[in-house]
Amino acid sequence: MNDRIKLNKKQVLPLLNASFPDYTGRKFSVEFTENLTFWDTNWHGGTHREYIAIDINGNSSKLDVPAPWNNPIEGLKIVMPKNAIIACHLYFCGHDMGITFYSHPSNAPKLLTA
């Protein structure tokens, strides 16, 4: 499926509050995928991604990233859990590119009708 669907703040408010409550931007999207690879977990050239997992109860957990020279998370590919959503805040070349919410395709009907 892997196509991003743009959303507005009202549509993502519960997910936003659980992941990046201080975010004031207006760029939001959701992508349904069976796998996710963690990229740009450390700052490099003004580019960085911050990942936060949100479970079905609304609890969140930030992905703690070690130093770049000892980072086993960079490039790690995971199978998307069916009971969680992963929020990713991307900065590209110093510009805020917004937040993407990644979810397993089985959650698409539930998330798109909410």
C-alpha positions as CSV (number, residue, x, y, z in Angstrom):
1,M,0.0,0.0,0.0
2,N,2.8,2.4,1.0
3,D,1.1,5.6,-0.2
4,R,1.0,8.6,2.1
5,I,-2.3,10.1,2.9
6,K,-2.3,13.7,4.0
7,L,-4.3,14.5,7.1
8,N,-5.2,17.7,9.0
9,K,-4.5,18.4,12.7
10,K,-8.1,17.6,13.8
11,Q,-7.8,14.1,12.3
12,V,-4.5,13.2,14.1
13,L,-5.1,15.1,17.4
14,P,-5.2,12.0,19.7
15,L,-2.0,10.6,18.0
16,L,-0.3,14.0,18.1
17,N,-1.0,14.4,21.8
18,A,0.4,10.9,22.5
19,S,3.6,11.5,20.4
20,F,4.6,15.1,19.8
21,P,2.2,17.3,21.9
22,D,4.4,20.4,21.5
23,Y,4.4,20.2,17.6
24,T,2.9,23.4,16.2
25,G,3.3,22.6,12.5
26,R,0.5,21.7,10.0
27,K,2.1,18.8,8.0
28,F,0.6,15.4,8.8
29,S,0.3,12.2,6.9
30,V,-0.3,8.5,7.5
31,E,1.3,5.6,5.7
32,F,0.2,2.0,5.9
33,T,3.1,-0.4,5.6
34,E,4.0,-3.9,6.8
35,N,7.7,-3.0,7.3
36,L,9.5,0.1,8.5
37,T,13.2,1.0,8.3
38,F,14.7,3.5,10.8
39,W,16.7,6.1,8.9
40,D,18.4,9.4,9.9
41,T,18.2,8.6,13.6
42,N,21.1,10.9,14.4
43,W,21.5,14.4,13.0
44,H,23.5,14.6,9.8
45,G,23.6,17.5,7.4
46,G,20.5,19.0,9.0
47,T,18.5,15.8,8.5
48,H,17.0,13.9,11.4
49,R,14.0,11.6,12.2
50,E,12.6,11.2,15.7
51,Y,10.5,8.1,16.2
52,I,7.8,7.5,18.9
53,A,5.7,4.3,19.2
54,I,2.1,4.6,20.4
55,D,0.3,1.5,21.6
56,I,-3.5,0.9,21.3
57,N,-4.0,2.3,24.8
58,G,-2.4,5.6,23.9
59,N,0.8,5.0,25.8
60,S,3.9,6.2,24.0
61,S,7.6,5.4,24.0
62,K,10.4,7.4,22.4
63,L,13.1,5.5,20.4
64,D,16.3,6.2,22.3
65,V,19.1,6.5,19.9
66,P,22.8,5.9,20.8
67,A,25.7,7.9,19.5
68,P,26.3,7.7,15.7
69,W,29.4,5.6,16.0
70,N,27.6,2.9,18.0
71,N,24.0,3.0,16.6
72,P,22.5,-0.4,15.8
73,I,19.1,1.2,15.2
74,E,20.2,3.1,12.0
75,G,19.0,1.0,9.1
76,L,17.1,-1.4,11.3
77,K,14.1,-2.9,9.5
78,I,11.1,-4.0,11.6
79,V,7.8,-5.7,10.9
80,M,5.1,-3.2,11.8
81,P,3.2,-4.3,14.9
82,K,-0.6,-4.6,14.4
83,N,-1.3,-3.1,17.9
84,A,0.8,0.1,17.6
85,I,1.5,3.2,15.5
86,I,4.9,4.7,15.0
87,A,5.1,8.5,14.7
88,C,8.0,10.0,12.8
89,H,8.9,13.7,12.9
90,L,11.3,14.5,10.0
91,Y,13.7,17.4,9.5
92,F,15.3,17.5,6.0
93,C,18.1,19.9,5.5
94,G,17.0,21.8,8.5
95,H,13.4,22.2,7.3
96,D,10.4,20.7,9.2
97,M,8.8,18.2,6.9
98,G,6.0,17.2,9.4
99,I,4.9,14.1,11.1
100,T,4.1,10.8,9.5
101,F,2.2,8.1,11.3
102,Y,3.1,4.6,10.2
103,S,0.6,1.8,10.8
104,H,0.1,-1.8,9.7
105,P,-2.3,-2.0,6.7
106,S,-4.8,-4.0,8.8
107,N,-5.5,-0.7,10.8
108,A,-6.4,1.3,7.7
109,P,-10.2,0.9,7.9
110,K,-10.2,1.8,11.6
111,L,-7.8,4.8,11.3
112,L,-9.4,6.2,8.1
113,T,-12.9,6.2,9.4
114,A,-12.0,7.7,12.8
